[in-house]
Amino acid sequence: MTEELLDTKGLAALARVSVGSMRVYVAHSAAARRDGAEVEPGAKNAIPPEDYRFGQSPVWLRSTVEPWLAARSESQGNLHTRGRQGNL
C-alpha cells in the first residue's frame, strides 16, 4: 500500500491554516530543531522534519505528521476550554 505524501499546501489543509502560515510554522520548527529548543507537542514550532524534499519543497508522509496534528488538535481544544472557563 502506498502512503500519502503531503506537501506544504496539503499539510496546511489538514491543519486548517493558510499555506503562508504553514510555511512560517515549518521555518520556525526547523529553527527550533537547529537551536535545540524544547517544544510542546502540537506547538506551531513542533512540526516534524520533512521525510523528503522535492527540489526546494518539503514533503511529509501522512504518518509522520498525524501525531503532530493530533497533539495540535488536543492543545487547541484545551485552550478553548480554558478560555471559556476563565470567562465564567
Residue pairs with C-beta under 8 A, 6 or more apart in sequence:
3 61
3 62
3 63
4 61
4 62
5 51
5 52
5 59
5 60
5 61
5 62
6 14
6 59
6 60
6 61
6 62
6 65
7 54
7 57
7 58
7 59
8 19
8 22
8 23
8 26
8 57
8 58
9 19
9 22
11 22
11 47
11 60
11 65
12 18
12 19
12 21
12 22
14 65
14 69
15 22
15 25
15 69
15 72
17 25
24 44
25 44
25 45
25 47
26 47
26 50
26 58
28 44
28 45
29 39
29 44
29 45
29 46
29 47
29 48
29 49
30 49
31 45
32 39
32 45
32 46
33 49
37 45
39 45
39 46
40 46
40 71
40 75
41 67
41 68
41 71
41 75
42 68
42 70
42 71
42 72
42 73
42 74
42 75
42 76
43 72
43 75
46 68
46 71
47 65
47 68
48 60
48 64
48 65
48 67
48 68
50 58
50 59
50 60
51 59
51 60
51 61
51 64
52 58
52 59
53 59
